[in-house]
Amino acid sequence: MLLSRYFLPVLRDTPKEAEIVSHQLMLRSGMIKQSAAGIYSWLPLGLRVLKKIEQIVREEQNRAGAVEILMPTIQSADLWRESGRYEAYGKEMLRIVDRHERDMLFGPTAEEVVTAIFRDSVRSYKDLPKNLYNIQWKFRDEIRPRFGVMRGREFLMKDAYSFDLTKEDSRATYYRMFAAYLRTFARIGLQSVPMKADTGPIGGDLSHEFIILAETGESQVFLHEDVLKEKVPSADTNFFGDLSGIFEAWTSRYAATDEIHDNERFEKEVPEDKRVTARGIEVGHIFHFGTKYSEPMGAKVQGPDGQLVVPEMGSYGVGVSRLAGAIIEASHDDAGIVWPVPVAPFEVGLINLRAGDAATDAACQDLYSKLSSAGIEVLYDDTDERAGGKFSTMDLIGLPVQLIVGPKGVKNGEVEVKYRANGERETLSTEAGLNKVIETINSQRVLA
């Protein structure tokens, strides 16, 4: 993509309304623009990041055997009355009335909708298990939306819902999704820590939050240091085998947010030299809630003995749009964002230091073509802005690698390569620089 043709409305100054780093940098880098309190338009750069996060989430859900559907944003209040949640949910639910005086709502979640889909479609235990997921915009009318996409009113969420015949089968599904979440966040470039959580209004008897550690995190977290050393399931893990060992390995040591932290237990179970106290951001939440929704909504299947059975359910959420902000909170410096390769809006920033110079233009065009042919996503700064401004913009938007081309380098057959994560630079021959960039990007794209 040529920067001269792209829509990238960067801001040099930090907007006054932005309180935290991710909100500041998302506005400054032209990723988002506020439309109303807690509601944002996603501009081209931000949308590219959002789509990459969404695709990684999708791939890991598919790997775990979940099947994608798309449910509506506007839901019938009647379904929520069936489950008993319509009046209980609170003012965060945006309630509306259509032209026929029917009560509707902008969905904050979709347990009721998916349970209705299941009960009208599945009749026999032979059709179980089922795990249906949805990547859709949700709305929760926060009383004080703040921190940009980290606590907005409208947000993109992946929500999955499982249906199993027995509690044992349902637990196995929970473990499968637990492992899928570990892989999802690792592939995005984040180290996540699963922590036992309160089930809240979703309900149930088992729940875990997935927390990433960041200095600007909203929650105080307490954990055993060795939790951070556990291995993420590999790509060749049998997701349909027994995953209880993975679950036990990650949850057997102390890890809790301040909401349920027990300091006496923490000091008893965790040696002093292993205690970690930090800040964290919730990026995912999973629940096992049995028949909380299937029973009141009349979802039943015929069991092996011919008797009707109420399926056991679970739900599994990932804040896709929230993740964009969380990544920035965990990965930035004074100059701007530092994107991990798998979710970077572009993988390489190609900087032409003398746009309009025939030799420099030709060298940049050749590199742009070769990188594109190698499958590398390039943002080519072909504008006539000053070099300092070009460097500042590239640092601000955080592309993993910068390839810098100027008249002197062209004359000497050289390019400069800058690595955004550590700021290191090296001058290489044009061919060596091209190969180094391709090798660097390819090696960081996917978790092994």
N, C-alpha and C positions, 0 to 999 in steps of 0.2 A: 504494500500500500504506500502510495506517495503522500507524504505529509501535506504537500501543497493542495491536495484534493480531499484530505481527510477533515472531519469535523472534530477538532480537539480544542475546546475553549478553556485553556489553562488560565489559572489565576496566579498572579505573582504574590498577592497578599493573602493572609489567612482570614477568612470570613469571621466576623465577630461572633456569630451564632454557633460556631463549631467549637465544642468544648473538649473533645477527645481527638487523638491523633488520626484515627481512621476517618472520622467525619471531616476533619480539616483537609486531609490529603485526598479524599475522594472528591471533594468540591474543587480543590485547587488543581487536581490533575484532569478535571473535566470528565470524571466518570459518571457523576450524577448531578441532577439539578432539582432542588425542592419545588414541588408543585403546591403542596399544602403541608400543614404540620404533620410530620411523620409519614409523608407520602412523597415519593421521588420518581422523577423520570430517569431512566437509565440511558445515558448517552453512549455513543459507539464504543468508547474504550471500556466503560464499565460493563456494557452488555457482552462484550467479548469475554471478559473475566467470568461473568455470571454464567454464560453458556458453557464454558470449560468446566467450571465447578459442577454444574448440572450434569454434564456428560460423565464425569468421573463417578458421581453419585449413582447415575443410571447404570453404568457398567458394573458396579459392585452390587447393586440390587439384583441385576440380572444374574450375576454369578451366584448369588445366594438363592436363586430360584424364585424370586419375586417377579410378578407379571405386571407390566405397566398398563394403567388405564388413565382416563382423564375425567375427573368429576367436576361438576359445575361450581362456580364461585358463589352463586346465589342458591340458597337451600330453602326448602319448605320448613316452616316452624312446626308443622304437624309431626315430622320425623323426630324432632327434638322433644316434642311432648311425649312421644312414645317412650323415649329413653328416660324421661324425667328430668332432662337437663335444661329445658327451655327457660324456665323461671329461675333455676338455680345458678345458671352460668354467670350472671352479673352484668354490669353495665359495659363491660368490654365487648359484648356482643352487639353489633350494629343491627338493630331490628328495623325492618322496613315493611310497608304495605303496598301491594301492587294495585292496579286499577280495578281489580275485582274484589278489593277489600280482603285479600288473603294475606295472612301474616307470613313474611319471608325474612330471611336474614343473610348477611354477607358472612360466609362460613369462616369461623376461626379455626376449625378442624373438621374432620369428616367421618368420625366413627359412625354416626347415624346413617349417612348416605351410603357408605360402603356396606354396612350391615343390611340395609334394605336391598341393595344389589345382590348380595349373597343369598338372602332368604328367598328371593324371587327366582333364583337361578340354580341353586344347588339343593339336591334332594337326598343324596345317598352318601354314606361314609366312603363309598368307592371313589368319590370325587375329591376327597380330602387327601392331603392338606391343600389349602389355598392361601396364597399370600399376594395381595393386590396392592400396588403402590401408585401414587399420584404425585406429580410435580406441578403444583398449582399455586396461584396467588391466594393468600389468606388475608383476613382483616380482623384486627383486634383493636378496639377503640381505647387505646391507652390514655389514661387521664393526663399524663405528662410525657408525650413522646419526646425523646431526646437521643443524643449520641448518633444521629444519622440513621444508617440502616441497622445499627446495633439494637435499637429499641424504637422501631418505627411502628406505624399502625398497619400499613400494608406491607406484606413481605412474601417472598417466594419460599415455599417449603416443600420438601419431599416428605410425604406421610404414607407409611405402609401399614397394612392391616392383615393380620394372619388369622386363619381359622383352622383349628385342629380338633380331632375327635376326642383326645384325652389330654389330661393335664401333663402327662409325661411327654406326649408329642408336642404340646404347646411349649414346654420348656426347651425342647430340642430346637424348635424354631427360634425361640428367644436367643439361645446360644449362637445359632447360625447368624442372626442379625447382629448380635454383639460382635462377632468376628468380622462381619462385613463392614461394620462401622470403624473398627480399628484399621482396616485396610483403606477405607475411604479417606480418612483424615491423613493417614500416612502418605497416600498418593498425592494429596493436595499439598503436601509439604509441611504438615503440622504433626507435632507429637501430642496425642490426646491421652487423657487419663480417665478411665471410667470410674465413676464414683456412685455409690449407693445413694438413692435420692428418694424424697417424698413423692408419693404418687399424685398429690394435688387433686384438681378437679377431674382429671382423666380417670382416676380410680385405679384399683388393682392392689396386688400384694407383692409386686416385684418391680423395681424401677431403677434405672441407672442413667445418670447424666454423663456426657462425654465433655470433658473440660480440657481446654488448651491453656498452657501457662503463659501469661503475659503480664508485664508490670502494670498495665493499665486495666487489668481484669476487674470485673464487677464484683466478684466473689473472693473471699479469703478461703484458701484451701489448705488442707493439712494431709500429708501423706508420708508413707514409708518410701525412702529414696529408691529402694529396689524396684518399686513399681515402674519407675522410669526406664528400667533396664530390660523389661519384658519384651519379647520379640513379637512383632506384628505377624499375623498369618501370611504365608507366602502365597503366590499366585496358584501354585499347584496343590494347595490345601484341599482336601476332600470336604467340601462344604455340606455334604449330605451324610457324612460319617458322624462319629461321636465327637462333639466339640466341647464337651463338658470340661475336659482338661485345660483347654485354652481359657475357658471362663474362670475356672478355679485359680489358674496361675495369675490372672489379672485382678482377681477380686479377693484373694485370700489375705492380702496385706492391707493395712489401714489406709484409707483414702476417703476424705469427706470434705464437703463444703461447710462453710460456717453455719449454714442452716441446721445441719444435724450433727455438727462436730461435738464429740464427747472428749473433752480434754483429759479427764482422768483415764479413760481407756487408751487415748493416744499415747500418754506418757507411760502407761503400763505395757502396751504392746510394741511400741517402737523404741529401740535404743536411742539414746540422746544423739549419737553421732549419725543416725539415719533419719532424723526428723527433718522434714521439709515443710516450710510454711511459705506460701507464695500467693499470688493473685491469679485468678483464672477466669476464663470466658466459656460459658456453655455454648456448644455448637451442635449438640445432638441430645435427644432424650428418648429412651425406649421404655415401654411399659408392658407388663403381663397382667391382664386384669380379668382373666377367666370369662365368666358369663355375664359380666356387668351390663353389656349392651345386647348380646345375643338373646338373653332370656327375656327381658321386658319387651323386646321388639319381635319376639316370636320366630327367631331364626332356629330351625331344627332340621336335622337330617336323620334318615333311617339308619340305625346302627346295624352291626353284623347279626344281631339276634332279632331284628325286625322292630325293635323298640325305638321310639324317637329319642334323639340325643341332642342336647343343646351344645353347640361347639364352644370350645375354649378359644379366647381371642387375645391378641396382643396388638400394640400399635408402636410405631417406630418413626420418630420425626428427626429431620435434619433441616436446620435453617439455611437454605441455599444462599439467599441474599445476605443473611447475617454472616455467613462464612467469608464473604468478600471483605467485610469490615474486620472480622476477626483475624484474617491472614495479615492484614496491614498492621493491626495492633501488635501482632507477634513478629512482624518482619518489616522494619523500617529503620531509617536513620535520620540525621538532621537534614539531609538533602531531599528526602522523599521516600517513596515506596521501594521495597526490595522484593519483587515477585519471585516465588519459586517457579521454575520453568514450566511445570505442568499446568499452571493456571495463569501464566503471564498473558496479557492481551496480545502482545507480539513477543517473539522470542529474541529477536535481534533488532537493535536500532542502528541503522546505517546512516552515518553522518557525513555529509558532503561539506567540507570546510570552505569550498570556493565554488559555489553554484554559479554556473555561467562560464566557467573556465572549461574549454573544450576537452582537455586531457583529463581533468578531474571528473567531469561529467561522464566521460566515456568509461573511466575506471569504475566509477560507482555503478553505472548501469550494468557493466559486466558482472560485478559482484552481486548486485541485486538479482540478476537473471540466474546466476549459478546457485545462489542460496535458495531462491524460489524453486528451482528445478530439483534441489535436494530435499524439498519438503519443509524448509525452514520458513517460519512466518516472520516477515521483515517489515518494519516501518522505516521507510527511507525518507530522511529529512533532506529534501531537495530545495528547501526554501533559501531565500537570500538573507536570512537573519544572521546576526553576529554570532561568532563561534561560541562566545560565553553564554548567550541565550540558548543556543542549541544544546550545549552540555547541561545547562540547568534543567531544560525541559526533559531531556532523556533521563537525568537522575530523578527528577520529580515523578515521572510516570513509571520508573522502576524496571525497565526491560532488563532481563538477565545479562545480556552481553551487548556492548556497543562496539561497532566496527567503524573506526574513524579514518577518513581519507582526505588528504590535503595535497596541494600542488607539489610540495617538497617530497612527500612520501611517494607520490606517483612517479616523480622523476627518478627516485631511488629504487623503485619497485617494491615499496614497503607500505604496510598499513599498521595502524595501532589498534590493539584489542584491549578493551576495558571490561573487567568483570564487576558487575554491580554489587554483588554480595560482599566482596572484600575490598573493592576499590583498586585492586591491582591492575596494572597496565603492562603491556609488553608490545614491543615493536618487532614485527615479523615480516618476512617476505610476503608478497601478496598471496601467493599460493599456499604458503604455510599458515598464514592468518586465516584464510578461507577454510582450510581443512581443520584448523584448531577450533574455529567457531562451530562448524558442523559437528565435530566430535563432542564438544562440550555440551551442546544442546541435546544431541541424541542420547548421551549418557545420563542425562538428568530428567528425561521425559516420564519414565514409568518406573514405579516401584518393582523391584525384581520379585 
